[in-house]
Amino acid sequence: MAIETINVPDIGGAEGVDVIEISIAVGDTITVDQEVMVLESDKASMDIPSPKGGVVKTILVKEGDKVSEGTPMLELDIEGAAETAPVTASEPASSAPATASSSAELAVVIPDIGGAEDVDVIEICVAVGDTISEGDSIAVLESDKASMDIPSPADGKVVSISLKEGEKASEGTAVLVLATQGDAPEVPAPAAQASSAVTPTPSVREIPVPDIGGAEGVDVIEVCVAVGDTVAEGDSLVVLESDKASMEIPAPASGKVTALTIKVGDKASQGDVIGQMEVVAAAEPTATKAASVPQATSNVPAASNASQVATPAVSSVIGTEVVVSSSDVYAGPAVRKLARQLGVDLTEVKGTGTRNRVSFEDVHGFVHSVMKARAADGGITSGSGIPPVPEVDYAKFGEIELVKMSKIKQLTAEAMTRNWLNIPRVTQFDDADITDVEAFRKGMKAEAEKSGVKLTPMPFIIKAAATALQMHPSFNVAMHNDGEHIIQKKFIHIAVAVDTPRGLMVPVIQNVDQKGIYQIAKELIELAGKARDGKLKPAEMQGGCFTISSLGPIGGTGFTPMVSTTEAGILGVSKASMQPVWDGSAFQPRMMLPLSLSYDHRAVNGSDAGKFLTYLSTVMGDVRRLLL
């Protein structure tokens, strides 16, 4: 067998996504594509499948953690694979070669933890003298992205413990010595090098600013190291901040910082030298390295065992926490970035982690407490001038139940409030005569079904909206945050609101102006299905130019939909009905569709909105105009 770490796959570029459900347990046998966990971002819930089958040995995340693409989520015993790795705490002792002894001491070390280095030991789960079973947790580690239970590789009695809470550990660090009954595994000794090996020599190299997306003259807002500091490859050296993003500049290699040529307040661009570092480069030995020699572990002191375990090279997928030397606050770079974005002074935040480490939850909790105190003190929150809603004890009127809102519903509520407060919205109404279009659609249904397409009225509405945006580009805009510019969009992506069990979700169909009715219909059905199944990726809900919200068969003759701050307008579609329409000499039965156009009056004036809605109604009444 072979233990393999399974990482979070591509989740559309989302970062720090909440783990809301773990669907498996240690010991479960899972198959390829079986759901192992559910993630929830601010826009979608995502079911994460396993890319391989096997037995779950360790689950590296828990509900409430935040993960990103590449975060280790579990360890699998891949069935049928050959076992070649040395015995560690994540592998059963029965998989290792046996020795002749019927009783032996097994030195247990930290297994593969995804390349993470110096991870905090937050709990030791056993004591000297305890009798434990294979799979029992012996220690718990916590990185900046996950908590990991370290299991015992075998049954036995704890002889000694060499690791303490508060220490840092990496792959191969000694944990404890276990007295086992029966065969004990062998632990390979380190490979001996030939005596002719050349001593590693240091070299000094400059540290340039890497590619930062073409930004020029970006502000240096933090220097994370000092001259003389020893850093690992990937550690943050400085933090840059443009008008759109914060960027941490990592160390290009491991070594010692020998010079810094940049300071807080300077400006930097790609290629600028920010300092120098001394890098130790090992020369190739002139003779071949000697092979590792297996060695029995009986009576090996636990304290020296860490240096005797060969650690396989693995790619780092868990970010190493960087503690900024210029501050006494113990926090990682991601937490510091969040604090900068929220304007929080970390010296005022009480850390709840190991050795008072400040976490994301600590920063959010601090902001919540400050805002709550401000509301209670002045009756005004966030400078908006809106008094808070008084609390009401509904229980005194009868039986109640407090129901927790899903994260999507919470974020939808926040977005609606933000949109309501920031956008001066106006809504105009009209009825579109869709009699002819409906006759055409019904006549094409059978042919569409042969092509695997379910032809509903919505693809025609989407195509008509795209055509209207082409003819009236003043609606294909968004307000810039500076309040002095309007962003004119050169693409046409249409968003469609979809009601799901998790709440309202809005997938986006891209480049609608370049697609036909059949292709739009196929994509709409696919995206709506993903939304209802919780499989929409964040990238599939971004970039919309114009939104359509349809009540469809629910009913109603009109409503006032909310405009998003990233768009200029939204079309509300109500239930179509047969109405008598005067043709100049008599009333004729016509299928009329009520339309409600809401728009941001900062970006669009009433005259342009009237022309847009009139054109849209005309196009929806004559399918031939979609070809013009």
C-alpha angles and dihedrals in degrees: 000000000000130000113227128185113229115208133201107272129223107310098178097275095300115152129203095011117180120249103223100170139020108207099190140048136216108279095029118133108225134186134221112289093011111147111255102171145354122233126195125199126181088274110030149014115234129198108216116211128202113250090209141034128239146095118313107239102169135006108213099192135047137203110287095032121121120230140180135193108303097023110139108246106172147350119238130199097223105216119235096016121129117251114233107143123099118261114272135166092278096054127074116246091232090073093063127082114275128239129209094252119104091203125033143159114247118205107216119206136181109280128219106310098178097277095299115152130205095006116180118257102220100170141018106205100193139049134213109280096027118134109221137181131229109279096024113136111254099174141002122222127194126200126178089271110033148011115233129198112214110214128209112254093214148006116275150102123290108245100175140349121218099178126076135195111267094032124112124241139189135186108303097023111142114250107172146321117254125200105219132190118231124000118011124204123248121241117212117235120230117278111262116227125222115262090242093067114129118241112248113258126208122236130191118230134178121246112224128190106258127220107309098179097275095299115151130203095010117182120252103224101169139019107205100190141043133217108280096030118133112224136184125229109279096024114136114258103174137356121227125194127198126181089273110033149010116238128195114210109217129211109262091216143357117278147090125307107237101172141011119202097178135066140186110290096031122117124234139190135187111298097021112136111238097179148309134271136193110235122194110221116188115220119225113263118243092228131052117264115253117250120258112265117217112235131190113246098214112133094000110150111243094225093063098039096086091069092051099059118092108227115208117228113255133174115255113248100160114072114239112236114247118206111206108236093207092068137052090220114108106222139124125247094257091055091046090051091052090049091052091050092051094041093241122157103222091206087071094051119092111222118222098189130092110310089004093300111179114234134190089260091054091054093046091046091051092051091047093051093048093050092045091050091048091051092049092046103045105013089236129099130204093350091284096127091229115130116229121257109256117242116252125204098223092174091076089066096052145300116332139176125211106224119195113232117229115249091250091055091047092051091045089054091050091048093049091051091047092049093046093051097044106037124070094214126198124184126204125189135211141155121236119210102226098167095115095040091051091050090051092047094051090047090054097045096093093047091046092052090055087058091049094254127131103211110210127164092258098078089055091050091049092050091047091051091051091050090050090051089052092051094041108035090171085082094051094076144096132208116255115233092241090066090227102084140051119214110227109205118215094194130068116222118163122208120207122199113230125192111223136171087255094052138269114337128181117206118189128227107208128219094003091169089066097050137079128232094262094052091046090050092051093049092046092054091046095049094043089051091051090050093053092045093049093243101117114125120221090245089060091060099047137086100037119163098189133008131219119202115186127191086186113170093001090087139226133125099242147338139187109249121202119254118228118232089234093059139045100225150013131201120221114204120197132186117304117229140177110261134178108250122190111233095187097274107033143004113266126195108247132173105240125194118202113225129193117193115195118186143175104258090203090066102028128042123215095253093056090045091053092051091047094051093044091051091046092052091049094050091048089054095054118039090194090071089066087071095056 
